[in-house]
Amino acid sequence: MANKAVLEGGPGDLPERIVPVPAPGEDLKVPHRGGYEHFRGTSRTQEGPEGRLPVYEWWERTEIAE
């Protein structure tokens, strides 16, 4: 089973708030609206339908170079 995390913050129109995590301790980069939303792991967890998951918090957006 893939590790998953809960995304907190960032754009309100992100299609998913529970996403796969590449590896524990790595930042997440989510493609969204012509750029990337960047999330960093926190020490917090959140209980949900898929069990207790780590919380990743939004910290910046970068644009995709054309």
PyMOL Python script that loads the backbone (N, CA, C, O; Angstrom):
from pymol import cmd

cmd.read_pdbstr("""\
ATOM      1  N   MET A   1       0.844  -1.189   0.000  1.00  0.00           N
ATOM      2  CA  MET A   1       0.000   0.000   0.000  1.00  0.00           C
ATOM      3  C   MET A   1       0.885   1.247   0.000  1.00  0.00           C
ATOM      4  O   MET A   1       1.853   1.331   0.756  1.00  0.00           O
ATOM      5  N   ALA A   2       0.550   2.194  -0.838  1.00  0.00           N
ATOM      6  CA  ALA A   2       1.332   3.428  -0.929  1.00  0.00           C
ATOM      7  C   ALA A   2       1.099   4.294   0.299  1.00  0.00           C
ATOM      8  O   ALA A   2      -0.004   4.338   0.844  1.00  0.00           O
ATOM      9  N   ASN A   3       2.140   4.973   0.720  1.00  0.00           N
ATOM     10  CA  ASN A   3       1.980   5.937   1.803  1.00  0.00           C
ATOM     11  C   ASN A   3       1.213   7.124   1.266  1.00  0.00           C
ATOM     12  O   ASN A   3       1.400   7.527   0.119  1.00  0.00           O
ATOM     13  N   LYS A   4       0.343   7.687   2.101  1.00  0.00           N
ATOM     14  CA  LYS A   4      -0.443   8.846   1.696  1.00  0.00           C
ATOM     15  C   LYS A   4      -0.316   9.933   2.734  1.00  0.00           C
ATOM     16  O   LYS A   4       0.129   9.697   3.857  1.00  0.00           O
ATOM     17  N   ALA A   5      -0.721  11.150   2.335  1.00  0.00           N
ATOM     18  CA  ALA A   5      -0.683  12.297   3.232  1.00  0.00           C
ATOM     19  C   ALA A   5      -1.884  13.184   2.959  1.00  0.00           C
ATOM     20  O   ALA A   5      -2.497  13.117   1.894  1.00  0.00           O
ATOM     21  N   VAL A   6      -2.211  14.027   3.950  1.00  0.00           N
ATOM     22  CA  VAL A   6      -3.269  15.026   3.830  1.00  0.00           C
ATOM     23  C   VAL A   6      -2.608  16.361   3.502  1.00  0.00           C
ATOM     24  O   VAL A   6      -1.646  16.762   4.157  1.00  0.00           O
ATOM     25  N   LEU A   7      -3.132  17.052   2.475  1.00  0.00           N
ATOM     26  CA  LEU A   7      -2.606  18.367   2.108  1.00  0.00           C
ATOM     27  C   LEU A   7      -3.397  19.448   2.834  1.00  0.00           C
ATOM     28  O   LEU A   7      -4.626  19.411   2.880  1.00  0.00           O
ATOM     29  N   GLU A   8      -2.671  20.412   3.399  1.00  0.00           N
ATOM     30  CA  GLU A   8      -3.295  21.512   4.134  1.00  0.00           C
ATOM     31  C   GLU A   8      -2.812  22.831   3.545  1.00  0.00           C
ATOM     32  O   GLU A   8      -1.617  23.011   3.309  1.00  0.00           O
ATOM     33  N   GLY A   9      -3.739  23.745   3.310  1.00  0.00           N
ATOM     34  CA  GLY A   9      -3.389  25.046   2.748  1.00  0.00           C
ATOM     35  C   GLY A   9      -3.309  24.985   1.237  1.00  0.00           C
ATOM     36  O   GLY A   9      -3.725  24.006   0.618  1.00  0.00           O
ATOM     37  N   GLY A  10      -2.772  26.039   0.651  1.00  0.00           N
ATOM     38  CA  GLY A  10      -2.681  26.108  -0.803  1.00  0.00           C
ATOM     39  C   GLY A  10      -4.014  26.476  -1.425  1.00  0.00           C
ATOM     40  O   GLY A  10      -4.937  26.881  -0.718  1.00  0.00           O
ATOM     41  N   PRO A  11      -4.128  26.342  -2.739  1.00  0.00           N
ATOM     42  CA  PRO A  11      -5.357  26.722  -3.437  1.00  0.00           C
ATOM     43  C   PRO A  11      -6.556  25.899  -2.973  1.00  0.00           C
ATOM     44  O   PRO A  11      -6.447  24.699  -2.724  1.00  0.00           O
ATOM     45  N   GLY A  12      -7.682  26.558  -2.865  1.00  0.00           N
ATOM     46  CA  GLY A  12      -8.907  25.885  -2.444  1.00  0.00           C
ATOM     47  C   GLY A  12      -9.463  24.931  -3.486  1.00  0.00           C
ATOM     48  O   GLY A  12     -10.293  24.080  -3.165  1.00  0.00           O
ATOM     49  N   ASP A  13      -9.013  25.062  -4.741  1.00  0.00           N
ATOM     50  CA  ASP A  13      -9.565  24.217  -5.802  1.00  0.00           C
ATOM     51  C   ASP A  13      -8.673  23.038  -6.174  1.00  0.00           C
ATOM     52  O   ASP A  13      -8.813  22.477  -7.261  1.00  0.00           O
ATOM     53  N   LEU A  14      -7.757  22.656  -5.284  1.00  0.00           N
ATOM     54  CA  LEU A  14      -6.971  21.437  -5.551  1.00  0.00           C
ATOM     55  C   LEU A  14      -7.926  20.263  -5.663  1.00  0.00           C
ATOM     56  O   LEU A  14      -8.817  20.124  -4.825  1.00  0.00           O
ATOM     57  N   PRO A  15      -7.769  19.407  -6.679  1.00  0.00           N
ATOM     58  CA  PRO A  15      -8.722  18.308  -6.862  1.00  0.00           C
ATOM     59  C   PRO A  15      -8.640  17.229  -5.785  1.00  0.00           C
ATOM     60  O   PRO A  15      -9.646  16.582  -5.491  1.00  0.00           O
ATOM     61  N   GLU A  16      -7.473  17.023  -5.194  1.00  0.00           N
ATOM     62  CA  GLU A  16      -7.301  15.984  -4.179  1.00  0.00           C
ATOM     63  C   GLU A  16      -6.642  16.569  -2.943  1.00  0.00           C
ATOM     64  O   GLU A  16      -5.731  17.391  -3.051  1.00  0.00           O
ATOM     65  N   ARG A  17      -7.096  16.151  -1.774  1.00  0.00           N
ATOM     66  CA  ARG A  17      -6.473  16.566  -0.518  1.00  0.00           C
ATOM     67  C   ARG A  17      -5.777  15.403   0.181  1.00  0.00           C
ATOM     68  O   ARG A  17      -5.038  15.605   1.145  1.00  0.00           O
ATOM     69  N   ILE A  18      -6.014  14.184  -0.307  1.00  0.00           N
ATOM     70  CA  ILE A  18      -5.280  13.007   0.166  1.00  0.00           C
ATOM     71  C   ILE A  18      -4.520  12.477  -1.036  1.00  0.00           C
ATOM     72  O   ILE A  18      -5.115  12.070  -2.034  1.00  0.00           O
ATOM     73  N   VAL A  19      -3.189  12.486  -0.927  1.00  0.00           N
ATOM     74  CA  VAL A  19      -2.347  12.156  -2.080  1.00  0.00           C
ATOM     75  C   VAL A  19      -1.249  11.179  -1.681  1.00  0.00           C
ATOM     76  O   VAL A  19      -0.907  11.087  -0.502  1.00  0.00           O
ATOM     77  N   PRO A  20      -0.683  10.439  -2.658  1.00  0.00           N
ATOM     78  CA  PRO A  20       0.468   9.577  -2.373  1.00  0.00           C
ATOM     79  C   PRO A  20       1.693  10.409  -2.003  1.00  0.00           C
ATOM     80  O   PRO A  20       1.875  11.517  -2.508  1.00  0.00           O
ATOM     81  N   VAL A  21       2.515   9.878  -1.136  1.00  0.00           N
ATOM     82  CA  VAL A  21       3.767  10.522  -0.728  1.00  0.00           C
ATOM     83  C   VAL A  21       4.910   9.728  -1.337  1.00  0.00           C
ATOM     84  O   VAL A  21       4.948   8.506  -1.187  1.00  0.00           O
ATOM     85  N   PRO A  22       5.854  10.391  -2.030  1.00  0.00           N
ATOM     86  CA  PRO A  22       6.944   9.653  -2.673  1.00  0.00           C
ATOM     87  C   PRO A  22       7.797   8.868  -1.683  1.00  0.00           C
ATOM     88  O   PRO A  22       8.099   7.699  -1.926  1.00  0.00           O
ATOM     89  N   ALA A  23       8.187   9.485  -0.580  1.00  0.00           N
ATOM     90  CA  ALA A  23       8.973   8.822   0.470  1.00  0.00           C
ATOM     91  C   ALA A  23       8.880   9.681   1.722  1.00  0.00           C
ATOM     92  O   ALA A  23       8.794  10.904   1.619  1.00  0.00           O
ATOM     93  N   PRO A  24       8.896   9.074   2.893  1.00  0.00           N
ATOM     94  CA  PRO A  24       8.827   9.870   4.114  1.00  0.00           C
ATOM     95  C   PRO A  24       9.943  10.906   4.166  1.00  0.00           C
ATOM     96  O   PRO A  24      11.098  10.603   3.867  1.00  0.00           O
ATOM     97  N   GLY A  25       9.591  12.117   4.544  1.00  0.00           N
ATOM     98  CA  GLY A  25      10.579  13.186   4.660  1.00  0.00           C
ATOM     99  C   GLY A  25      10.775  14.008   3.397  1.00  0.00           C
ATOM    100  O   GLY A  25      11.392  15.071   3.455  1.00  0.00           O
ATOM    101  N   GLU A  26      10.269  13.550   2.258  1.00  0.00           N
ATOM    102  CA  GLU A  26      10.411  14.305   1.011  1.00  0.00           C
ATOM    103  C   GLU A  26       9.264  15.303   0.863  1.00  0.00           C
ATOM    104  O   GLU A  26       8.142  15.043   1.298  1.00  0.00           O
ATOM    105  N   ASP A  27       9.561  16.457   0.240  1.00  0.00           N
ATOM    106  CA  ASP A  27       8.518  17.429  -0.065  1.00  0.00           C
ATOM    107  C   ASP A  27       7.640  16.891  -1.195  1.00  0.00           C
ATOM    108  O   ASP A  27       8.064  16.042  -1.980  1.00  0.00           O
ATOM    109  N   LEU A  28       6.416  17.399  -1.261  1.00  0.00           N
ATOM    110  CA  LEU A  28       5.490  17.044  -2.338  1.00  0.00           C
ATOM    111  C   LEU A  28       5.406  18.186  -3.330  1.00  0.00           C
ATOM    112  O   LEU A  28       5.413  19.354  -2.941  1.00  0.00           O
ATOM    113  N   LYS A  29       5.326  17.856  -4.607  1.00  0.00           N
ATOM    114  CA  LYS A  29       5.169  18.847  -5.672  1.00  0.00           C
ATOM    115  C   LYS A  29       3.954  18.407  -6.486  1.00  0.00           C
ATOM    116  O   LYS A  29       3.998  17.390  -7.178  1.00  0.00           O
ATOM    117  N   VAL A  30       2.864  19.184  -6.399  1.00  0.00           N
ATOM    118  CA  VAL A  30       1.597  18.816  -7.026  1.00  0.00           C
ATOM    119  C   VAL A  30       1.346  19.724  -8.228  1.00  0.00           C
ATOM    120  O   VAL A  30       1.239  20.939  -8.062  1.00  0.00           O
ATOM    121  N   PRO A  31       1.248  19.151  -9.457  1.00  0.00           N
ATOM    122  CA  PRO A  31       0.940  19.984 -10.625  1.00  0.00           C
ATOM    123  C   PRO A  31      -0.472  20.554 -10.496  1.00  0.00           C
ATOM    124  O   PRO A  31      -1.413  19.838 -10.157  1.00  0.00           O
ATOM    125  N   HIS A  32      -0.605  21.862 -10.774  1.00  0.00           N
ATOM    126  CA  HIS A  32      -1.916  22.500 -10.636  1.00  0.00           C
ATOM    127  C   HIS A  32      -1.933  23.825 -11.386  1.00  0.00           C
ATOM    128  O   HIS A  32      -1.076  24.678 -11.154  1.00  0.00           O
ATOM    129  N   ARG A  33      -2.900  24.006 -12.284  1.00  0.00           N
ATOM    130  CA  ARG A  33      -3.131  25.259 -13.018  1.00  0.00           C
ATOM    131  C   ARG A  33      -1.865  25.871 -13.604  1.00  0.00           C
ATOM    132  O   ARG A  33      -1.591  27.049 -13.374  1.00  0.00           O
ATOM    133  N   GLY A  34      -1.100  25.104 -14.345  1.00  0.00           N
ATOM    134  CA  GLY A  34       0.079  25.631 -15.034  1.00  0.00           C
ATOM    135  C   GLY A  34       1.292  25.859 -14.151  1.00  0.00           C
ATOM    136  O   GLY A  34       2.216  26.578 -14.530  1.00  0.00           O
ATOM    137  N   GLY A  35       1.289  25.256 -12.988  1.00  0.00           N
ATOM    138  CA  GLY A  35       2.424  25.393 -12.085  1.00  0.00           C
ATOM    139  C   GLY A  35       2.473  24.220 -11.130  1.00  0.00           C
ATOM    140  O   GLY A  35       1.833  23.192 -11.356  1.00  0.00           O
ATOM    141  N   TYR A  36       3.234  24.378 -10.068  1.00  0.00           N
ATOM    142  CA  TYR A  36       3.332  23.354  -9.034  1.00  0.00           C
ATOM    143  C   TYR A  36       3.050  23.972  -7.672  1.00  0.00           C
ATOM    144  O   TYR A  36       3.532  25.061  -7.363  1.00  0.00           O
ATOM    145  N   GLU A  37       2.272  23.276  -6.869  1.00  0.00           N
ATOM    146  CA  GLU A  37       2.054  23.647  -5.477  1.00  0.00           C
ATOM    147  C   GLU A  37       2.995  22.779  -4.659  1.00  0.00           C
ATOM    148  O   GLU A  37       3.027  21.561  -4.833  1.00  0.00           O
ATOM    149  N   HIS A  38       3.755  23.393  -3.774  1.00  0.00           N
ATOM    150  CA  HIS A  38       4.751  22.683  -2.976  1.00  0.00           C
ATOM    151  C   HIS A  38       4.272  22.550  -1.536  1.00  0.00           C
ATOM    152  O   HIS A  38       3.808  23.515  -0.928  1.00  0.00           O
ATOM    153  N   PHE A  39       4.390  21.348  -1.006  1.00  0.00           N
ATOM    154  CA  PHE A  39       3.962  21.037   0.357  1.00  0.00           C
ATOM    155  C   PHE A  39       5.119  20.389   1.105  1.00  0.00           C
ATOM    156  O   PHE A  39       5.870  19.593   0.543  1.00  0.00           O
ATOM    157  N   ARG A  40       5.252  20.743   2.387  1.00  0.00           N
ATOM    158  CA  ARG A  40       6.286  20.169   3.250  1.00  0.00           C
ATOM    159  C   ARG A  40       5.625  19.424   4.394  1.00  0.00           C
ATOM    160  O   ARG A  40       4.571  19.817   4.894  1.00  0.00           O
ATOM    161  N   GLY A  41       6.272  18.339   4.795  1.00  0.00           N
ATOM    162  CA  GLY A  41       5.759  17.544   5.900  1.00  0.00           C
ATOM    163  C   GLY A  41       5.799  18.310   7.213  1.00  0.00           C
ATOM    164  O   GLY A  41       6.678  19.144   7.430  1.00  0.00           O
ATOM    165  N   THR A  42       4.846  18.021   8.081  1.00  0.00           N
ATOM    166  CA  THR A  42       4.804  18.590   9.427  1.00  0.00           C
ATOM    167  C   THR A  42       4.902  17.442  10.421  1.00  0.00           C
ATOM    168  O   THR A  42       4.957  16.277  10.027  1.00  0.00           O
ATOM    169  N   SER A  43       4.922  17.763  11.684  1.00  0.00           N
ATOM    170  CA  SER A  43       4.941  16.715  12.715  1.00  0.00           C
ATOM    171  C   SER A  43       3.525  16.287  13.088  1.00  0.00           C
ATOM    172  O   SER A  43       3.339  15.413  13.935  1.00  0.00           O
ATOM    173  N   ARG A  44       2.526  16.904  12.451  1.00  0.00           N
ATOM    174  CA  ARG A  44       1.124  16.610  12.770  1.00  0.00           C
ATOM    175  C   ARG A  44       0.570  15.456  11.932  1.00  0.00           C
ATOM    176  O   ARG A  44       1.077  15.144  10.854  1.00  0.00           O
ATOM    177  N   THR A  45      -0.479  14.837  12.458  1.00  0.00           N
ATOM    178  CA  THR A  45      -1.226  13.821  11.721  1.00  0.00           C
ATOM    179  C   THR A  45      -2.704  14.176  11.800  1.00  0.00           C
ATOM    180  O   THR A  45      -3.121  14.993  12.622  1.00  0.00           O
ATOM    181  N   GLN A  46      -3.488  13.546  10.930  1.00  0.00           N
ATOM    182  CA  GLN A  46      -4.934  13.793  10.902  1.00  0.00           C
ATOM    183  C   GLN A  46      -5.643  12.469  10.690  1.00  0.00           C
ATOM    184  O   GLN A  46      -5.246  11.673   9.839  1.00  0.00           O
ATOM    185  N   GLU A  47      -6.684  12.236  11.458  1.00  0.00           N
ATOM    186  CA  GLU A  47      -7.491  11.015  11.335  1.00  0.00           C
ATOM    187  C   GLU A  47      -8.534  11.242  10.247  1.00  0.00           C
ATOM    188  O   GLU A  47      -9.178  12.290  10.208  1.00  0.00           O
ATOM    189  N   GLY A  48      -8.700  10.263   9.370  1.00  0.00           N
ATOM    190  CA  GLY A  48      -9.683  10.381   8.295  1.00  0.00           C
ATOM    191  C   GLY A  48     -10.150   9.013   7.854  1.00  0.00           C
ATOM    192  O   GLY A  48      -9.851   8.012   8.504  1.00  0.00           O
ATOM    193  N   PRO A  49     -10.884   8.961   6.747  1.00  0.00           N
ATOM    194  CA  PRO A  49     -11.418   7.689   6.254  1.00  0.00           C
ATOM    195  C   PRO A  49     -10.333   6.665   5.909  1.00  0.00           C
ATOM    196  O   PRO A  49     -10.598   5.463   5.915  1.00  0.00           O
ATOM    197  N   GLU A  50      -9.124   7.124   5.610  1.00  0.00           N
ATOM    198  CA  GLU A  50      -8.034   6.202   5.274  1.00  0.00           C
ATOM    199  C   GLU A  50      -7.101   5.969   6.458  1.00  0.00           C
ATOM    200  O   GLU A  50      -5.995   5.456   6.287  1.00  0.00           O
ATOM    201  N   GLY A  51      -7.546   6.346   7.664  1.00  0.00           N
ATOM    202  CA  GLY A  51      -6.738   6.155   8.864  1.00  0.00           C
ATOM    203  C   GLY A  51      -5.974   7.414   9.221  1.00  0.00           C
ATOM    204  O   GLY A  51      -6.267   8.492   8.703  1.00  0.00           O
ATOM    205  N   ARG A  52      -4.996   7.280  10.104  1.00  0.00           N
ATOM    206  CA  ARG A  52      -4.188   8.419  10.546  1.00  0.00           C
ATOM    207  C   ARG A  52      -3.093   8.669   9.511  1.00  0.00           C
ATOM    208  O   ARG A  52      -2.269   7.798   9.231  1.00  0.00           O
ATOM    209  N   LEU A  53      -3.104   9.885   8.948  1.00  0.00           N
ATOM    210  CA  LEU A  53      -2.156  10.244   7.893  1.00  0.00           C
ATOM    211  C   LEU A  53      -1.346  11.466   8.300  1.00  0.00           C
ATOM    212  O   LEU A  53      -1.835  12.314   9.047  1.00  0.00           O
ATOM    213  N   PRO A  54      -0.096  11.565   7.812  1.00  0.00           N
ATOM    214  CA  PRO A  54       0.688  12.762   8.076  1.00  0.00           C
ATOM    215  C   PRO A  54       0.101  13.963   7.342  1.00  0.00           C
ATOM    216  O   PRO A  54      -0.509  13.821   6.282  1.00  0.00           O
ATOM    217  N   VAL A  55       0.295  15.143   7.920  1.00  0.00           N
ATOM    218  CA  VAL A  55      -0.181  16.385   7.312  1.00  0.00           C
ATOM    219  C   VAL A  55       0.992  17.080   6.627  1.00  0.00           C
ATOM    220  O   VAL A  55       2.051  17.281   7.222  1.00  0.00           O
ATOM    221  N   TYR A  56       0.780  17.441   5.365  1.00  0.00           N
ATOM    222  CA  TYR A  56       1.753  18.233   4.608  1.00  0.00           C
ATOM    223  C   TYR A  56       1.147  19.614   4.414  1.00  0.00           C
ATOM    224  O   TYR A  56      -0.020  19.743   4.044  1.00  0.00           O
ATOM    225  N   GLU A  57       1.946  20.646   4.667  1.00  0.00           N
ATOM    226  CA  GLU A  57       1.482  22.025   4.647  1.00  0.00           C
ATOM    227  C   GLU A  57       2.029  22.754   3.427  1.00  0.00           C
ATOM    228  O   GLU A  57       3.206  22.626   3.091  1.00  0.00           O
ATOM    229  N   TRP A  58       1.160  23.523   2.764  1.00  0.00           N
ATOM    230  CA  TRP A  58       1.566  24.293   1.587  1.00  0.00           C
ATOM    231  C   TRP A  58       2.590  25.334   1.985  1.00  0.00           C
ATOM    232  O   TRP A  58       2.476  25.945   3.048  1.00  0.00           O
ATOM    233  N   TRP A  59       3.620  25.548   1.118  1.00  0.00           N
ATOM    234  CA  TRP A  59       4.599  26.580   1.424  1.00  0.00           C
ATOM    235  C   TRP A  59       4.969  27.455   0.239  1.00  0.00           C
ATOM    236  O   TRP A  59       5.489  28.552   0.445  1.00  0.00           O
ATOM    237  N   GLU A  60       4.724  27.018  -1.002  1.00  0.00           N
ATOM    238  CA  GLU A  60       4.981  27.911  -2.138  1.00  0.00           C
ATOM    239  C   GLU A  60       4.391  27.348  -3.420  1.00  0.00           C
ATOM    240  O   GLU A  60       4.022  26.177  -3.507  1.00  0.00           O
ATOM    241  N   ARG A  61       4.318  28.231  -4.412  1.00  0.00           N
ATOM    242  CA  ARG A  61       3.889  27.854  -5.765  1.00  0.00           C
ATOM    243  C   ARG A  61       4.997  28.261  -6.728  1.00  0.00           C
ATOM    244  O   ARG A  61       5.588  29.332  -6.592  1.00  0.00           O
ATOM    245  N   THR A  62       5.272  27.401  -7.700  1.00  0.00           N
ATOM    246  CA  THR A  62       6.185  27.761  -8.773  1.00  0.00           C
ATOM    247  C   THR A  62       5.460  27.592 -10.104  1.00  0.00           C
ATOM    248  O   THR A  62       4.570  26.753 -10.235  1.00  0.00           O
ATOM    249  N   GLU A  63       5.845  28.386 -11.074  1.00  0.00           N
ATOM    250  CA  GLU A  63       5.250  28.306 -12.416  1.00  0.00           C
ATOM    251  C   GLU A  63       6.045  27.326 -13.264  1.00  0.00           C
ATOM    252  O   GLU A  63       7.250  27.165 -13.067  1.00  0.00           O
ATOM    253  N   ILE A  64       5.378  26.672 -14.205  1.00  0.00           N
ATOM    254  CA  ILE A  64       6.042  25.798 -15.146  1.00  0.00           C
ATOM    255  C   ILE A  64       6.600  26.670 -16.274  1.00  0.00           C
ATOM    256  O   ILE A  64       5.868  27.440 -16.896  1.00  0.00           O
ATOM    257  N   ALA A  65       7.893  26.541 -16.524  1.00  0.00           N
ATOM    258  CA  ALA A  65       8.527  27.339 -17.593  1.00  0.00           C
ATOM    259  C   ALA A  65       8.001  26.900 -18.955  1.00  0.00           C
ATOM    260  O   ALA A  65       7.826  25.710 -19.217  1.00  0.00           O
ATOM    261  N   GLU A  66       7.759  27.869 -19.802  1.00  0.00           N
ATOM    262  CA  GLU A  66       7.254  27.546 -21.145  1.00  0.00           C
ATOM    263  C   GLU A  66       8.371  27.437 -22.143  1.00  0.00           C
ATOM    264  O   GLU A  66       8.125  27.172 -23.319  1.00  0.00           O
TER     265      GLU A  66
END
""", "prot")
cmd.dss("prot")
cmd.show_as("cartoon", "prot")
cmd.util.cbc("prot")
cmd.orient("prot")
